[in-house]
Amino acid sequence: MQFPFLNRVATFEHGIHPVYHKETGHLPIYRFPFAPKLYVSLEQHIGKPAIAIVKVGQEVLRGQVIARADGFFSLPIHAPATGVVEALEPMPADNGEMEMCIVIRVYEADSQEVQIRNQHKLENLRGRELALVMQEIGVAGKGGATFPTHAKLIPPEGTTIDTLIVNGAECEPFLTCDHRIMVERAKDIMAGIKYARRVCGAPRAIIGVEDNKMDAVAALQAALPEDGSVSVHVLETKYPQGAAETLITALLGREVPAGKRSSSVGVIMNNVMTLAYVGRLLPLGEGMTERIITIAGPTVARPGNYIVPLGTPLRFVLEYVGARSTASEVILGGPMMGTTIPSLDVPVTKGVCGVLAFGKKEAAPPHIYPCIHCGECVNVCPKKLNPTQMGLLAAKREYDVMAEQFLLGECFECGCCSYVCPSHIPLVQQFRIAKSFLKQRGKTA
């Protein structure tokens, strides 16, 4: 099969070029200490929450299954540390709601080595058989959506996948954990690609990396398999280059139809961090107990990329990296699509890729002016929507019209429109409210 779009630096139409603040991209990954207590959420993935199988007072070993998956579209949870279960109780989550957590008091004197593994012979496993084994390690998508990885790799019935796209764009400002894992763990990524291709049946894989990470490109190219089944391609540094649909267009020139998934055009996509963990954990039969995240922002004294145990409360995270008391806003993820946390008691979960701390100056909301109909938001929208008109409709609460006539559901909330608006209208926030309102009424945008 020919891929004519792969002979150039790839990109897509529209988008923006924000200030990237990628200063932590040259810093090696460091291991974070264990907090005295870990708050392990049962809802760390899209789909049914895991079901706790431990009791208060029970000792657990690092790597032990402490919550089982509730069906195929769910994931098990593994103990991120050796310790004792102190409670099963609701704790604040990043969405402002309360989620059930297993509270583990960590044994301080323990070596905290992973002690429980469940290895399988993987050589002859393909398709759904391999996916079921992959489910046991509990890996969820690391790009932010937290889709159970094993389920995402299974193509819909009657669909043929010709390309596995591996997303190494990492286009969000501040975030560099994907960059570092490509530099430091390229072999793990290649192993993960091998297993992912055996599940989805893709004959080849393409890794897309923005051109502000050429050291990552070099590391990946040095680790490529000799059979030519995996290739690395350079992308223009532009936001939101790493969004699924824009990346497919940039690399393959294919447009995903409205309301369809990438599999409809023969593609399955995974994040580099996701596949690095698959490649690292699956051969060992080891459950996911930690993840690499970027911790940065103007108020952080020791920014960097850290391996953080799942369940670590953000209060402990910020204290360790020396986040000053002037921090007034903490964002999980990147500044464009991340969420402001409601409490420092929110724990690190499988989907957290970054923790950003900003002071009052950076977090101060600007004054909002009326729309001047300049069209800048239209010019940058990667989905070629009409944010101006949708914003005017949102102000009048015409949510049904937004969905039916202006394709609100196609908006993936990248924030480009809000970023360029000279009137500082919070367009993407308005669109999120509209979607939430429609969802509560049983409708989809």
N, C-alpha and C positions, 0 to 999 in steps of 0.2 A: 504494500500500500504506500502511496506517495503522500508526503506531508509538505506541500510547497511553502507553507508559512514558516517553516523551521529554518530557513536559510538567512534570517535577518534577526536583529534585535526586535523582539516581539512586544506589541502593546495593543491597546484598544482605543476606541474613540472616546473623547471627553475625559473626565477625571480632573484631578488637581495635583499640585506639587506643594504640599505643606512643608513647613520647617520640620525636619525629621528627628533631630535630637537622638541620633544613634550612637552616642558616645560610649555606651557600654558594649558595643559590638566587638571591641578588641580585647575585652576582659574575659579571661577563662572562667569556666564554670566552677563554683565553689559549693561545698556541702554545707547546708544549714544545720544548726544544732536542733535537738529535740526540745520542744516545749514541755513543761511539766505535765500538762494535760492536752490531749488531742480530742477534737470534736469532729467525729467522722460522720458526715452526712450520709443518709441512705438514698439521697436524690442527687447523685453526681452525674447523671446522664439523662438524655431524652428517653422517654419510655417509662414503664412501670418502675417505681422505686424498688430497691432491694429489700429483702425481708430479713430482719435481724434474727440470728440463730444463737446468740449468746445471752447470758443473764448477768445481772448485777452481782458483783463479787467474783465473777469467773476470771481466771487468769488466761491471757491470750498470748500467743507467740507471733512475732513479726512474720507476716506472710500468710497467716492463718485466715481462712474464710470466716468472717464474722457476720456476714449477711449474704444470703443466697439470691441469685437472680430469680425474678418472678416472670418466667417465660423466656422465649427466644429474644424478644425485644427488650431486654433488661440486662444488667450486669451484676456480678457478685462484687462484694466489697471485702478487701483484705485488711487485716490489722496492720497499720503503718508502723507500729512499735510493739515491743514486748512490754506487757504491763497487766493491769487489772481493770476490768470494766467497773467504772464507778456509777454510771447512770445510763439510762436510755431516756432522753428527754428532748423536747423541741428547743432549737437554738435559732437565732436570726440567720437569714439567708441573704444573698446579695440582691434578691428581688423584693426585699422588704417583708417577705412572709416568714413564717416559722417552719423549719424542717426538722424532722426527727433525726437525732444524732446518737451515736454510740460514743460515750465519753470514756476515754481510756487514760488512766493515770500511768504515766510512763515510769518504768523501773530505771532509776538514774544509774545504777551500777552495772546494768546489763550492757553487753557489747553491741546490741541492737543489730546483729547480723540477721538476715532473712533465714528462718529456720524451717519453714514449711514450703515444700515444692511438690508439684504433681506433674512429672515429666511424661511425655508421650513420644512414641515413635512417629515422626512426622513425614518420613521419606515418601510414603505412598498415599498420603492423604491429599485430597483435592476437594474443591467445591464446598458443599455444605458440611461434609465430615470435618474438614479442616476448620471451617468457621465455628463449629461447635467446640472444638478444642481451643480455638482462639478466644471464644467467649469466656472460658475459665480464667484467663489472666486479667479480665476486667478492664481492658483498654477502651476508653471513650475518645472521640475525636478531640484533638488538642488545638484545633483552629478556632474554638469558641462555641461550636454548635453542640458538642458533647454527644454526637450520634454514636451509639454502640458500634464500634469498628467492624466487628464480625458481621453485623446485620447490614451495614452500609455496603460491604463488599459483595453481597449476594445480588446479582442482577435480577431485575424483574423477569418473570417467566416470558419467554419468547423474545428476549432481548439479547443481542450479541454485543459484547464489549470488545472494541479493538484497541483501546488505549487507556492505560492507567496514568492519570496525571498526578504528579506529586508536587504539592504546593509549597515551594520554598520562597515565595515572594516576600512575605513578612513586610507588608507595605505600611502598616500602622506606625506612626511616630512613636519613639521611645523604645518599642519592643525589639529585642535582639536575641531572645532565647532560641528561636529557630536558626538564626545565623550561627550561633555558637554550636548548636548541636550538629549542623552541617559541617562545620570545621573540625569538631572534636570527635564526632561519632558517625562518620560517613559509612563505615562498614556496617554498623547497626541499621542504618537507613537502607543499604542495599539488601541486607537480609530481610528486612520488613517488606521491601518491594517484592522480593522473591515469593514470600508467603502470600502477600496480597494478590499477586498475579495468579497464583495457584487457586485462590478462592474465586476470583471474578472471571478468570479465563482470558485476560488480556494478553495478547502476544507480545506487546511491548509497553514500556513505561517511559514517560517524559518528565523530567524534573525541571520546573521553571524557577529560576532564581533572578532577582533584580540585579542590575549592573552596579549597585553600590555594595555588593557582597562578592567581589571577585575572588577573594580568598576561599570563600565557600564553594564557588564554582570549581576552583582548582582542586580542592579536597575531594569533592564528589567525583570529578573526572578521574582522579587517581585511583578511586575505588570501584570504578565501573566494571561490570562483568565483561569478559573477553568476547562473548557471543554477540555483542552489539544490541542486545534486547533492551538496554536502558541507555538513555541519552540525557545530557544536560543542555538546557537552552537558556540563553540570557534574555531577560526581560528589561524593558525600560523601567527605570525607577519612577513610578507614578502611582498615586492612590486613586481608586482601590484595585490595584493590579491583582491582588490576591483573592478577590472575590471569585467564587466558582465560575460564574457565567462569563465574567470579563476575562478570566484566565484561559478558559476554553476558546474564546474568540481570539485572544492574542496568540495562542500557540497553534490552533488548528483551523482558525477561520470559520468555526461552526457557531451557529446561533441556537441556543436552547429555546424552544418554543415557549410562549407564555403558559404558565401553569404546569410545565413539564419538568422532569428531573434530568440531570446530565446524562443518565443512562439512555434517554431517548435519542441521543446523538452518538451513542456508542462509547461513552466516557464514564469512568468512575474516578473520583478525585479523593485524595487523602493528603493530609498535612505531613510535612517531613517529620515533625515531632511525633505524631501518631505512629508512623511506620518505624521510626527509630525505637520506640518502646516495644512495638510488636517484634521487631528483629532481635531486640535484646532479651525480652522476657519469655517469648514463646519457646525457644529451644530449652530454656531452663525450667519451664513449667512453673514460673514464678509470677505471683500476682502483683498488680500495680499498687505500690505503697507510697510513692513519692512522684514528684514531677519537677521539671526545670521551669523556673519563671524568671522574668525580668523584674527587678525592683529598682525603681528610678523615680525621678521627679526633682524639682528645685529644692525641696526640703530634706532630701535624703543625703546623709553624710557619706554613706558607703554604698553607692549604687552598683549594681552588677547583675549577673545571672547566677542563680542559686538553685541547688537541688533541695527542695523543701518537702518534708513529710506531709502527706495528706492529713487534713484535720488540724493543722497548725493555725491558731487564731491570729488574725491580722494584727492584733495589739502586740503580740509577741514578735511578729515579723518586723513591724515598724520600729519597735524598741531596739531590736538587734542591729538593724542597719542605720541606727542613729537618726531616725526621722525626727526633726525638731518639733517642739511644741507648737510652732507656728503653722504646722500643717492643718489646713481647714477643710480639705476635700481629698478623699481617697477614692481612686477609680480602680476597679478590677478590669483588666484588659487594656486596650489602647484608648487614647483620648477621643478618637473619632467614634468608635462603636462600643466602647466600654460602658460600665454602669457604676454610678456613684453608690458607695455602700452606705447602708443606714446605721451600721454599728461596727465597732472594732472587734466585736465578738464573732463576726462572720469568719468561718474557717476557710482555709485553702482547700479547693476541691480539684477534681480531675480537669475541669474546664478552665481553670484560672491560668492564663498565660502571662499576666503582668499585674503588678501592684504599683500604682503611681500615686505619689503624694504631692499635693500642690498647696501653696500658701494662699493667703487671702487675696493677694494682688493678682495671682494667676487665675484664681477661681471666682473672682468677682464678676457677677453677671453684667453684661453691657446694657445700656439703655436701648430699648426696642423702639424703632420708628416705623411708620407706615410703609407698606410696600411701594416702591417707586417704579415698578414694572420695568426694571432694567434688563431682565432676562438672563442675568448671570447664572442663576440656578439652573435654567434650562440648558445653557451652554456647557455646563459641567456634568450634568446627570449622566452616569454611565448606562442607565437603562433608557435614556432618551424620553423620559417622562416630562410632565409639565408641573414642576414643584410650585411655581407661582400660582397657578390656578387651584391646585390642591390646597395650598396654604390659605387662599381666600375662602375656599369652601370649608376648610377645617374651622376657621374663625366663626363661620355661621353654623357649624355642626352639621353640615350636609355630608355626613359620612357615607351614606348610601350612594350618593352621586359620585363621590371620590372613588369608590370601589367599582361601580358599574360603568362609569364613563371615562375615568381617568386612570384606571388600572393601578389602584393603590396597592394591590397585592403583589405587583411586580417590584415595588420598592423594597430593597433589602437593607434600608436604613444605614447607608454608608456615611451619611452626614456631609457629603460634598456641598449640598445646597445650603445648609446652615453655615458652612465654613466661608463661603464666598458672599453671602448676603450682606450688602452694605448697610441694610437696616437692622441687622442682627436679629432677624426673625427666627425663632427656634423651630424651623420647618420640620426637621426630622422628629423632634419631640411631639409636634402636633400630629404627625403621621402615626407615631406609635400609639398615641391616645386614640386616634380614629380606629386603628386596628383592634386595640383592646376593647373599645366600645362595641364594635361589630362582633367580636368573639363572644362577648358576654350575652349578646342577643342571639347567639347561635348561628351567626353568619361568618363567612370567610371573606377577607378582603380580596 
